[in-house]
Amino acid sequence: MFEFLARSLEASTIFTLAALGELVGQRSGILNVGVEGVMLFGATLGFIAAQVTGSFLIGFLVGILIGGLLGLLHGFFSITLGGDQVVSGMGIWIFGFGLTTYIGNPFTGPLGMGRIPKLWGVSPFFYLSIMLIVLTRFVLTRTSLGLKIRSVGENPAVAEVSGVNVTKIRYLCVTVSGMLMGFAGAVYSLDYNPVWNYNFLMGWGFIALALVFFSMWNPLILLGGSLLFGALWQLSLNPQLVLPGVLSRYVWRMAPFAITVVVLMLMSTRWFRRRWGAAKPEALARPYAKE
């Protein structure tokens, strides 16, 4: 049972990091549906870098760097060019899906570098994710930078008149957003499951995207959702450890995605929008051009 709990916490870490990155971007008004693509790049290039150099640190740094660059690319299309943010995000996902399959194919197989030491039986990145959740909430609610981010996400025109550089704040947020997504991918391929294979994330990025909406853009609720989905994901892999003989493991594997669909359907209802709509950044996914 302890092994199941530890692995659930480690799975939740990846959801937390990726979803937290998306939350930061969305609070500034930028939607990136290409979370999975950024994670694939971070996971693949981080895996290759670590295997070639023999250094976990370099692997993680490469994952973070490529994530930040992809965040900047998404920002260029969404902020500078004012393009459709959904189209840009989907482009990043498709690009990542195809290119990582090509460049990662020669490295198919296990990492072959041993495992990163646990801290009290759990991956050290779990504790790091908790600290990042607390830090993000503090920045968003208790600092002038957080006020600027929230104002840009709500009404960029008013923020601009108030002296806030909307472009600068949004570029900062999409870069940090991409770095966290790339880091999440690197954690997956270097720590959680250090074996590279074709499309090995299997939808984790889309679950992370749904978690942001599920959390109502609140980092603490996001953490709770990540813990829930981490447990569900681990249950789908090893249901016999907790519920032996209850349903097929293939049914359990469907559970995280089925719950994601249900959550998104609930959030699309008029009742939910009327009850919780105020949590959504008003300017989310809307291009802004300074007048």
Backbone as numpy.savetxt, mean C-alpha at the origin, in Angstrom:
# Nx Ny Nz CAx CAy CAz Cx Cy Cz
-0.42 -22.45 16.98 -1.25 -21.24 16.98 -0.38 -19.97 16.98
0.73 -20.00 17.76 1.59 -18.82 17.78 2.15 -18.53 16.39
2.51 -19.60 15.68 3.04 -19.40 14.33 2.00 -18.74 13.43
0.75 -19.16 13.58 -0.33 -18.57 12.78 -0.47 -17.08 13.10
-0.44 -16.74 14.39 -0.59 -15.35 14.80 0.59 -14.51 14.30
1.80 -15.06 14.40 2.98 -14.32 13.96 2.94 -14.07 12.46
2.57 -15.09 11.70 2.49 -14.93 10.25 1.36 -13.97 9.86
0.29 -13.96 10.64 -0.81 -13.02 10.37 -0.35 -11.59 10.57
0.41 -11.36 11.64 0.94 -10.02 11.90 1.91 -9.59 10.80
2.70 -10.54 10.32 3.65 -10.22 9.25 2.94 -9.92 7.94
1.85 -10.64 7.67 1.06 -10.34 6.47 0.40 -8.97 6.60
-0.10 -8.67 7.80 -0.75 -7.38 8.02 0.23 -6.23 7.84
1.52 -6.49 8.11 2.54 -5.45 7.94 2.59 -4.94 6.51
2.52 -5.86 5.56 2.59 -5.48 4.15 1.36 -4.69 3.75
0.18 -5.14 4.20 -1.04 -4.39 3.93 -0.94 -2.99 4.54
-0.43 -2.91 5.76 -0.34 -1.63 6.45 0.56 -0.65 5.71
1.75 -1.09 5.32 2.70 -0.20 4.65 2.16 0.30 3.31
1.62 -0.63 2.51 1.11 -0.24 1.19 -0.11 0.66 1.32
-1.04 0.30 2.21 -2.25 1.10 2.38 -1.94 2.46 3.00
-0.96 2.50 3.90 -0.58 3.78 4.50 -0.02 4.72 3.44
0.77 4.16 2.51 1.26 4.98 1.42 0.13 5.55 0.58
-0.84 4.71 0.26 -2.00 5.18 -0.53 -2.80 6.21 0.25
-2.92 6.02 1.56 -3.68 6.97 2.39 -3.04 8.35 2.35
-1.72 8.40 2.46 -1.01 9.69 2.42 -1.28 10.40 1.10
-1.21 9.66 0.01 -1.49 10.27 -1.29 -2.91 10.75 -1.41
-3.85 9.93 -0.95 -5.26 10.31 -1.07 -5.62 11.49 -0.19
-4.99 11.60 0.97 -5.30 12.76 1.82 -4.89 14.07 1.16
-3.97 14.00 0.20 -3.59 15.21 -0.54 -4.42 15.37 -1.82
-5.32 14.42 -2.07 -6.19 14.52 -3.24 -5.78 13.69 -4.43
-4.73 12.87 -4.29 -4.23 12.08 -5.42 -4.57 10.60 -5.21
-5.31 10.04 -6.15 -5.68 8.63 -6.11 -4.73 7.83 -6.99
-4.21 6.73 -6.46 -3.33 5.86 -7.24 -3.86 4.42 -7.13
-4.55 3.99 -8.18 -5.08 2.62 -8.17 -4.03 1.60 -8.60
-2.82 2.08 -8.89 -1.75 1.19 -9.32 -0.87 0.70 -8.18
-1.44 0.59 -6.97 -0.67 0.14 -5.81 0.03 -1.19 -6.09
-0.70 -2.11 -6.71 -0.13 -3.42 -7.00 1.08 -3.32 -7.91
1.02 -2.43 -8.90 2.14 -2.27 -9.82 3.37 -1.73 -9.13
3.19 -0.74 -8.26 4.33 -0.18 -7.52 4.93 -1.23 -6.60
4.07 -2.01 -5.94 4.56 -3.08 -5.07 5.33 -4.14 -5.86
4.84 -4.47 -7.05 5.54 -5.45 -7.88 6.94 -4.96 -8.25
7.06 -3.68 -8.59 8.37 -3.13 -8.90 9.28 -3.18 -7.68
8.76 -2.73 -6.52 9.56 -2.74 -5.31 9.99 -4.13 -4.91
9.06 -5.09 -5.03 9.36 -6.48 -4.67 10.38 -7.09 -5.61
10.19 -6.89 -6.90 11.07 -7.53 -7.89 12.47 -6.92 -7.91
12.55 -5.61 -8.03 13.87 -4.97 -8.09 14.60 -5.07 -6.75
13.84 -5.02 -5.65 14.46 -5.22 -4.35 15.03 -6.62 -4.21
14.28 -7.60 -4.69 14.71 -9.00 -4.65 15.98 -9.19 -5.48
15.97 -8.64 -6.70 17.13 -8.78 -7.58 18.36 -8.09 -6.98
18.16 -6.87 -6.46 19.28 -6.13 -5.88 19.88 -6.87 -4.69
19.03 -7.42 -3.83 19.52 -8.15 -2.67 20.26 -9.42 -3.08
19.73 -10.11 -4.08 20.37 -11.36 -4.52 21.71 -11.09 -5.19
21.79 -10.03 -5.98 23.04 -9.72 -6.69 24.12 -9.21 -5.74
23.71 -8.35 -4.78 24.71 -7.74 -3.89 24.91 -8.52 -2.60
23.95 -9.40 -2.26 24.05 -10.12 -0.99 23.70 -9.27 0.20
23.02 -8.15 -0.03 22.70 -7.21 1.05 21.19 -6.96 1.12
20.59 -7.25 2.28 19.18 -6.94 2.47 18.95 -5.44 2.43
19.87 -4.69 3.03 19.72 -3.24 3.09 19.62 -2.63 1.71
20.49 -3.05 0.81 20.44 -2.52 -0.56 19.13 -2.92 -1.23
18.67 -4.14 -0.97 17.39 -4.58 -1.54 16.25 -3.69 -1.11
16.19 -3.37 0.18 15.12 -2.50 0.68 15.25 -1.08 0.13
16.48 -0.58 0.06 16.69 0.77 -0.45 16.27 0.87 -1.92
16.58 -0.16 -2.70 16.17 -0.17 -4.11 14.65 -0.20 -4.22
13.99 -1.01 -3.39 12.53 -1.06 -3.40 11.92 0.29 -3.08
12.47 0.96 -2.07 11.97 2.28 -1.69 12.22 3.30 -2.80
13.41 3.25 -3.39 13.77 4.20 -4.45 12.87 4.06 -5.66
12.67 2.83 -6.14 11.84 2.64 -7.33 10.39 3.02 -7.03
9.95 2.79 -5.79 8.60 3.22 -5.42 8.46 4.73 -5.47
9.48 5.44 -4.95 9.44 6.89 -4.99 9.45 7.43 -6.41
10.24 6.81 -7.29 10.29 7.25 -8.69 8.95 7.03 -9.38
8.29 5.90 -9.10 6.98 5.64 -9.68 5.93 6.60 -9.12
6.09 6.96 -7.85 5.20 7.97 -7.28 5.35 9.30 -7.98
6.60 9.68 -8.27 6.85 10.91 -9.01 6.28 10.84 -10.42
6.38 9.68 -11.05 5.83 9.50 -12.40 4.32 9.68 -12.38
3.68 9.06 -11.40 2.22 9.22 -11.26 1.88 10.68 -10.98
2.71 11.33 -10.17 2.48 12.74 -9.89 2.61 13.60 -11.13
3.57 13.29 -11.99 3.75 14.06 -13.22 2.51 13.98 -14.10
1.97 12.78 -14.27 0.76 12.63 -15.09 -0.46 13.26 -14.42
-0.55 13.12 -13.09 -1.76 13.54 -12.38 -1.75 15.01 -11.97
-0.58 15.51 -11.59 -0.48 16.88 -11.06 -0.06 17.86 -12.15
1.07 17.58 -12.79 1.59 18.51 -13.80 0.73 18.51 -15.06
0.42 17.32 -15.57 -0.36 17.22 -16.81 -1.86 17.25 -16.56
-2.29 17.04 -15.31 -3.71 17.06 -15.00 -4.49 15.92 -15.63
-3.82 14.79 -15.84 -4.48 13.65 -16.47 -5.40 12.90 -15.53
-6.11 11.94 -16.09 -7.02 11.11 -15.30 -6.18 10.23 -14.37
-6.43 10.34 -13.08 -5.61 9.63 -12.10 -5.84 8.12 -12.14
-7.05 7.71 -12.44 -7.35 6.28 -12.52 -6.61 5.65 -13.71
-6.63 6.34 -14.84 -5.93 5.84 -16.03 -4.43 5.75 -15.77
-3.86 6.78 -15.14 -2.44 6.77 -14.83 -2.08 5.61 -13.90
-2.89 5.42 -12.87 -2.64 4.33 -11.92 -2.75 2.96 -12.57
-3.76 2.78 -13.40 -3.91 1.49 -14.10 -2.74 1.26 -15.05
-2.25 2.33 -15.66 -1.09 2.21 -16.54 0.13 1.72 -15.77
0.32 2.24 -14.55 1.45 1.82 -13.73 1.31 0.34 -13.36
0.07 -0.08 -13.05 -0.14 -1.49 -12.69 0.16 -2.42 -13.88
-0.39 -2.09 -15.05 -0.16 -2.92 -16.24 1.32 -2.94 -16.61
1.96 -1.76 -16.55 3.38 -1.66 -16.84 4.20 -2.51 -15.86
3.85 -2.43 -14.58 4.56 -3.21 -13.58 4.34 -4.70 -13.74
3.12 -5.08 -14.04 2.79 -6.50 -14.22 3.61 -7.10 -15.36
3.72 -6.37 -16.46 4.43 -6.90 -17.61 5.95 -6.85 -17.47
6.47 -5.68 -17.05 7.92 -5.51 -17.02 8.58 -6.35 -15.93
7.95 -6.44 -14.75 8.56 -7.24 -13.69 8.57 -8.73 -14.04
7.57 -9.17 -14.81 7.58 -10.56 -15.26 8.78 -10.84 -16.15
9.11 -9.86 -16.99 10.23 -10.02 -17.92 11.58 -9.96 -17.20
11.78 -8.92 -16.39 13.10 -8.74 -15.78 13.34 -9.68 -14.61
12.26 -10.17 -14.00 12.43 -11.05 -12.84 12.55 -12.51 -13.20
12.18 -12.86 -14.42 12.16 -14.28 -14.79 13.49 -15.01 -14.58
14.65 -14.40 -14.90 15.92 -15.11 -14.66 16.21 -15.36 -13.19
15.50 -14.67 -12.30 15.76 -14.81 -10.86 14.68 -15.63 -10.16
13.88 -16.34 -10.91 12.81 -17.16 -10.34 13.39 -18.16 -9.33
12.77 -18.23 -8.18 13.22 -19.16 -7.15 13.47 -18.46 -5.83
14.02 -19.19 -4.84 14.25 -18.61 -3.52 15.39 -17.60 -3.51
15.36 -16.71 -2.52 16.38 -15.67 -2.40 17.75 -16.26 -2.08
17.78 -17.24 -1.23 19.04 -17.90 -0.90 19.98 -17.08 -0.04
19.43 -16.26 0.85 20.27 -15.42 1.72 19.96 -15.62 3.20
19.23 -16.66 3.54 18.82 -16.79 4.93 17.62 -15.91 5.21
17.22 -15.84 6.47 16.04 -15.04 6.83 16.44 -13.89 7.75
15.70 -12.82 7.69 15.91 -11.69 8.58 15.49 -12.10 9.99
16.33 -11.84 11.01 16.01 -12.27 12.38 14.69 -11.70 12.88
13.96 -12.50 13.65 12.70 -12.06 14.24 12.97 -11.23 15.50
12.00 -10.45 15.88 12.06 -9.68 17.11 10.86 -10.08 17.96
11.13 -10.81 19.05 10.06 -11.37 19.88 9.12 -12.25 19.06
9.71 -13.00 18.15 8.96 -13.98 17.38 8.23 -13.44 16.17
8.35 -12.14 15.91 7.65 -11.50 14.79 8.65 -10.67 14.00
8.38 -10.50 12.71 9.24 -9.69 11.86 9.40 -8.28 12.44
10.60 -7.72 12.45 10.80 -6.36 12.97 10.03 -5.30 12.18
9.64 -5.62 10.95 8.90 -4.65 10.15 7.48 -4.44 10.68
6.98 -5.39 11.44 5.66 -5.21 12.05 5.71 -4.03 13.03
6.74 -3.99 13.85 6.87 -2.90 14.82 7.13 -1.58 14.11
7.88 -1.64 13.01 8.12 -0.42 12.23 6.81 0.10 11.65
5.96 -0.79 11.17 4.68 -0.35 10.59 3.81 0.32 11.64
3.83 -0.18 12.87 3.07 0.45 13.96 3.58 1.87 14.19
4.90 2.02 14.22 5.47 3.35 14.44 5.11 4.30 13.31
5.09 3.79 12.08 4.74 4.64 10.94 3.27 5.06 11.00
2.41 4.16 11.47 0.99 4.51 11.65 0.86 5.66 12.64
1.52 5.53 13.79 1.46 6.57 14.83 2.04 7.88 14.31
3.16 7.79 13.62 3.81 8.99 13.08 2.92 9.69 12.05
2.31 8.90 11.16 1.45 9.48 10.13 0.26 10.18 10.74
-0.36 9.53 11.72 -1.52 10.16 12.39 -1.10 11.45 13.08
0.05 11.42 13.72 0.53 12.63 14.40 0.76 13.76 13.41
1.43 13.45 12.29 1.72 14.47 11.29 0.44 15.04 10.70
-0.52 14.17 10.38 -1.75 14.62 9.74 -2.64 15.44 10.66
-2.60 15.16 11.96 -3.55 15.80 12.88 -2.92 16.85 13.79
-1.58 16.81 13.94 -0.97 17.68 14.94 0.09 18.63 14.41
0.31 18.65 13.12 1.37 19.50 12.58 0.84 20.41 11.48
1.60 21.47 11.20 1.21 22.39 10.13 1.29 21.71 8.77
2.26 20.80 8.62 2.36 20.05 7.36 1.11 19.21 7.15
0.65 18.57 8.20 -0.57 17.76 8.10 -1.78 18.61 7.73
-1.85 19.82 8.28 -2.95 20.73 7.95 -2.89 21.11 6.47
-1.69 21.34 5.97 -1.54 21.68 4.55 -1.98 20.51 3.67
-1.57 19.28 4.05 -1.93 18.10 3.27 -3.44 17.94 3.23
-4.08 18.08 4.38 -5.54 17.91 4.44 -6.27 19.01 3.70
-5.75 20.23 3.78 -6.41 21.34 3.08 -6.29 21.19 1.57
-5.13 20.71 1.11 -4.92 20.48 -0.32 -5.85 19.38 -0.82
-6.09 18.39 0.02 -6.99 17.30 -0.36 -8.46 17.69 -0.34
-8.79 18.67 0.46 -10.18 19.09 0.57 -10.53 20.17 -0.46
-9.75 21.25 -0.49 -10.06 22.35 -1.40 -8.74 23.02 -1.82
-8.12 22.53 -2.88 -6.81 23.07 -3.28 -6.84 24.55 -3.65
-7.96 25.02 -4.19 -8.04 26.44 -4.57 -7.95 27.33 -3.34
-8.68 26.98 -2.29 -8.63 27.76 -1.05 -7.26 27.65 -0.42
-6.66 26.45 -0.46 -5.33 26.26 0.10 -4.31 27.13 -0.62
-4.43 27.22 -1.94 -3.51 28.04 -2.74 -3.64 29.51 -2.36
-4.87 29.98 -2.20 -5.10 31.37 -1.81 -4.52 31.65 -0.42
-4.52 30.62 0.43 -4.00 30.77 1.79 -2.48 30.71 1.86
-1.84 30.53 0.72 -0.39 30.52 0.69 0.25 29.15 0.64
-0.56 28.09 0.48 -0.03 26.73 0.41 0.32 26.41 -1.04
1.50 25.87 -1.26 1.91 25.46 -2.59 1.32 24.07 -2.86
0.20 24.03 -3.56 -0.53 22.79 -3.79 0.33 21.76 -4.53
1.01 22.22 -5.57 1.84 21.31 -6.37 2.94 20.69 -5.53
3.60 21.49 -4.74 4.71 21.00 -3.90 4.21 19.97 -2.89
3.11 20.27 -2.23 2.56 19.35 -1.21 2.13 18.04 -1.85
1.48 18.13 -2.99 1.01 16.90 -3.65 2.17 16.05 -4.16
3.20 16.69 -4.70 4.37 15.93 -5.13 5.06 15.26 -3.95
5.13 15.97 -2.83 5.71 15.38 -1.63 4.93 14.14 -1.21
3.61 14.24 -1.23 2.76 13.14 -0.78 2.82 11.94 -1.73
2.80 12.17 -3.05 2.85 11.03 -3.97 4.21 10.35 -3.94
5.26 11.12 -3.65 6.58 10.51 -3.53 6.67 9.63 -2.30
6.24 10.15 -1.16 6.22 9.35 0.08 5.30 8.14 -0.09
4.17 8.37 -0.75 3.22 7.28 -1.02 3.88 6.16 -1.80
4.57 6.49 -2.88 5.25 5.49 -3.69 6.36 4.79 -2.93
7.09 5.52 -2.11 8.17 4.92 -1.33 7.63 3.86 -0.36
6.51 4.15 0.27 5.92 3.18 1.20 5.40 1.95 0.45
4.82 2.16 -0.72 4.34 1.01 -1.52 5.51 0.14 -1.98
6.58 0.79 -2.47 7.76 0.05 -2.89 8.39 -0.70 -1.72
8.40 -0.07 -0.56 8.93 -0.70 0.64 8.08 -1.92 1.01
6.76 -1.78 0.90 5.87 -2.91 1.20 6.17 -4.09 0.29
6.39 -3.81 -0.99 6.73 -4.87 -1.92 8.04 -5.54 -1.57
9.03 -4.74 -1.16 10.34 -5.29 -0.79 10.23 -6.14 0.47
9.41 -5.72 1.42 9.20 -6.52 2.64 8.59 -7.87 2.28
7.67 -7.86 1.31 7.06 -9.12 0.90 8.10 -10.07 0.32
8.93 -9.58 -0.60 9.84 -10.47 -1.32 11.14 -10.78 -0.58
11.48 -9.96 0.41 12.73 -10.18 1.14 12.52 -10.76 2.53
11.29 -10.64 3.05 11.06 -11.08 4.42 9.88 -12.04 4.53
8.72 -11.62 4.07 7.53 -12.46 4.26 7.57 -13.73 3.44
7.89 -13.60 2.15 7.93 -14.76 1.26 9.09 -14.58 0.27
10.33 -14.86 0.71 11.51 -14.58 -0.13 11.71 -15.58 -1.27
10.73 -15.66 -2.11 10.80 -16.52 -3.30 10.16 -15.75 -4.45
10.93 -15.47 -5.52 10.35 -14.70 -6.62 9.64 -15.65 -7.60
8.47 -15.23 -8.04 7.72 -15.98 -9.04 6.83 -15.01 -9.80
6.32 -15.47 -10.90 5.45 -14.67 -11.77 4.22 -14.18 -11.01
3.99 -12.87 -10.99 2.82 -12.25 -10.37 2.59 -12.78 -8.95
3.64 -12.78 -8.15 3.55 -13.43 -6.84 2.78 -12.65 -5.79
2.42 -11.40 -6.05 1.64 -10.64 -5.06 0.17 -11.05 -5.02
-0.35 -11.49 -6.15 -1.70 -12.08 -6.19 -2.79 -11.18 -5.61
-2.73 -9.89 -5.92 -3.81 -9.00 -5.51 -3.64 -8.28 -4.20
-2.49 -8.40 -3.56 -2.28 -7.71 -2.29 -2.43 -6.20 -2.42
-1.97 -5.65 -3.54 -2.06 -4.21 -3.73 -3.49 -3.72 -3.83
-4.36 -4.51 -4.43 -5.76 -4.10 -4.55 -6.47 -4.19 -3.20
-6.09 -5.16 -2.38 -6.64 -5.22 -1.03 -6.18 -4.00 -0.23
-4.90 -3.63 -0.38 -4.38 -2.44 0.31 -5.14 -1.19 -0.12
-5.45 -1.09 -1.42 -6.21 0.05 -1.93 -7.59 0.09 -1.29
-8.26 -1.06 -1.21 -9.59 -1.12 -0.59 -9.53 -0.78 0.89
-8.42 -1.12 1.55 -8.29 -0.84 2.98 -8.31 0.65 3.28
-7.82 1.46 2.35 -7.85 2.91 2.56 -9.28 3.40 2.64
-10.14 2.92 1.75 -11.55 3.31 1.79 -12.23 2.70 3.01
-11.86 1.45 3.32 -12.40 0.77 4.49 -12.08 1.56 5.76
-10.90 2.17 5.81 -10.46 2.89 7.01 -11.06 4.28 7.14
-11.76 4.72 6.11 -12.30 6.08 6.08 -11.19 7.11 6.27
-10.01 6.78 5.70 -8.85 7.67 5.67 -8.32 7.99 7.06
-8.51 7.05 7.97 -8.01 7.17 9.35 -6.91 6.13 9.56
-5.68 6.54 9.87 -4.58 5.58 10.01 -4.83 4.50 11.06
-5.49 4.84 12.15 -5.72 3.85 13.21 -6.72 2.78 12.76
-7.79 3.20 12.08 -8.74 2.23 11.55 -8.08 1.39 10.47
-7.20 2.02 9.71 -6.46 1.29 8.67 -5.64 0.16 9.29
-5.02 0.44 10.43 -4.24 -0.59 11.12 -5.14 -1.75 11.52
-6.32 -1.45 12.06 -7.25 -2.51 12.43 -7.67 -3.34 11.23
-7.95 -2.68 10.10 -8.32 -3.40 8.89 -7.19 -4.27 8.37
-5.96 -3.76 8.48 -4.80 -4.54 8.04 -4.62 -5.79 8.88
-4.82 -5.67 10.18 -4.72 -6.83 11.07 -5.78 -7.87 10.71
-7.00 -7.39 10.41 -8.08 -8.29 10.03 -7.75 -9.03 8.74
-7.32 -8.29 7.73 -7.04 -8.93 6.45 -5.77 -9.77 6.50
-4.83 -9.41 7.36 -3.65 -10.24 7.54 -4.03 -11.60 8.10
-4.95 -11.60 9.08 -5.42 -12.87 9.65 -6.22 -13.66 8.63
-7.05 -12.98 7.86 -7.85 -13.68 6.84 -6.95 -14.29 5.78
-5.91 -13.56 5.39 -5.01 -14.08 4.37 -4.28 -15.32 4.88
-3.80 -15.24 6.12 -3.09 -16.39 6.66 -4.02 -17.58 6.87
-5.26 -17.26 7.24 -6.26 -18.32 7.40 -6.53 -19.00 6.06
-6.50 -18.22 4.98 -6.74 -18.80 3.66 -5.61 -19.73 3.24
-4.41 -19.53 3.81 -3.27 -20.39 3.48 -3.21 -21.63 4.36
-3.57 -21.47 5.63 -3.48 -22.59 6.57 -4.74 -22.69 7.43
-5.90 -22.93 6.83 -7.13 -22.99 7.63 -7.14 -24.14 8.64
-6.36 -25.19 8.36 -6.36 -26.34 9.24 -5.77 -26.03 10.61
-4.97 -24.94 10.71 -4.37 -24.59 11.99 -5.38 -24.01 12.96
-6.45 -23.42 12.44 -7.44 -22.76 13.30 -8.80 -23.44 13.20
-9.23 -23.74 11.97 -10.55 -24.34 11.75 -10.40 -25.62 10.93
-9.84 -26.65 11.53 -9.63 -27.90 10.77 -10.94 -28.52 10.32
-11.01 -28.86 9.04 -12.18 -29.53 8.50 -13.35 -28.63 8.17
-13.20 -27.30 8.37 -14.29 -26.36 8.10 -14.08 -25.74 6.73
-14.85 -26.13 5.76 -14.80 -25.64 4.40 -13.46 -25.96 3.74
-13.43 -25.82 2.43 -12.23 -26.07 1.66 -11.27 -24.89 1.77
-9.97 -25.15 1.66 -9.00 -24.06 1.72 -9.17 -23.11 0.55
-9.76 -23.59 -0.56 -9.98 -22.73 -1.71 -11.08 -21.71 -1.43
-12.05 -22.10 -0.60 -13.08 -21.16 -0.17 -12.47 -20.09 0.73
-11.58 -20.52 1.64 -10.92 -19.56 2.51 -10.03 -18.61 1.72
-9.42 -19.09 0.64 -8.57 -18.22 -0.18 -9.38 -17.13 -0.86
-10.65 -17.40 -1.07 -11.52 -16.40 -1.69 -11.97 -15.35 -0.69
-11.92 -15.67 0.62 -12.50 -14.81 1.65 -11.97 -13.38 1.65
-10.63 -13.15 1.63 -10.16 -11.76 1.65 -10.70 -10.92 0.50
-10.77 -11.51 -0.70 -11.24 -10.77 -1.87 -12.75 -10.58 -1.82
-13.46 -11.59 -1.32 -14.92 -11.48 -1.20 -15.29 -10.37 -0.21
-14.58 -10.31 0.91 -14.84 -9.27 1.90 -14.48 -7.90 1.34
-13.42 -7.83 0.54 -13.06 -6.56 -0.12 -14.18 -6.07 -1.01
-14.76 -6.97 -1.80 -15.87 -6.61 -2.68 -17.07 -6.14 -1.87
-17.38 -6.84 -0.78 -18.52 -6.46 0.07 -18.31 -5.07 0.66
-17.10 -4.82 1.15 -16.79 -3.51 1.74 -16.97 -2.39 0.71
-16.44 -2.60 -0.49 -16.55 -1.58 -1.53 -18.00 -1.36 -1.95
-18.79 -2.45 -2.00 -20.21 -2.31 -2.31 -20.93 -1.53 -1.23
-20.61 -1.81 0.03 -21.23 -1.08 1.14 -20.89 0.40 1.07
-19.65 0.72 0.75 -19.22 2.10 0.71 -19.81 2.87 -0.46
-20.31 2.16 -1.45 -20.91 2.82 -2.61 -22.39 3.13 -2.38
-22.96 2.66 -1.27 -24.37 2.88 -1.01 -24.63 4.33 -0.57
-25.86 4.77 -0.78 -26.23 6.13 -0.39 -26.15 6.29 1.12
-26.54 5.25 1.87 -26.49 5.33 3.33 -25.07 5.59 3.83
-24.13 4.87 3.27 -22.75 5.04 3.73 -22.24 6.42 3.38
-22.53 6.89 2.16 -22.04 8.21 1.76 -22.66 9.29 2.63
-23.93 9.11 3.01 -24.59 10.10 3.86 -24.05 10.07 5.28
-23.73 8.85 5.75 -23.27 8.70 7.14 -21.78 8.98 7.30
-20.96 8.58 6.34 -19.52 8.66 6.49 -18.83 9.46 5.38
-19.61 10.05 4.49 -19.01 10.72 3.33 -18.05 11.84 3.67
-18.24 12.45 4.85 -17.39 13.58 5.23 -15.93 13.18 5.40
-15.68 11.87 5.59 -14.31 11.42 5.80 -13.49 11.46 4.51
-14.16 11.37 3.38 -13.46 11.32 2.10 -12.92 12.69 1.72
-11.65 12.79 1.33 -11.12 14.09 0.86 -11.95 14.61 -0.30
-12.42 15.82 -0.19 -13.36 16.37 -1.16 -12.78 16.44 -2.57
-11.49 16.73 -2.67 -10.87 16.92 -3.99 -10.19 15.65 -4.51
-10.49 14.51 -3.91 -9.82 13.27 -4.31 -10.06 12.95 -5.78
-8.98 12.71 -6.50 -8.98 12.33 -7.92 -9.42 13.44 -8.86
-9.53 14.67 -8.35 -9.91 15.79 -9.21 -8.68 16.60 -9.60
-8.42 16.75 -10.89 -7.26 17.55 -11.32 -7.41 18.99 -10.87
-6.30 19.61 -10.54 -6.34 21.00 -10.11 -5.39 21.83 -10.95
-5.89 22.93 -11.49 -5.07 23.85 -12.26 -5.13 25.22 -11.61
-3.99 25.78 -11.29 -3.94 27.08 -10.65 -4.43 28.14 -11.60
-5.34 28.94 -11.11 -5.93 30.00 -11.95 -5.13 31.28 -11.84
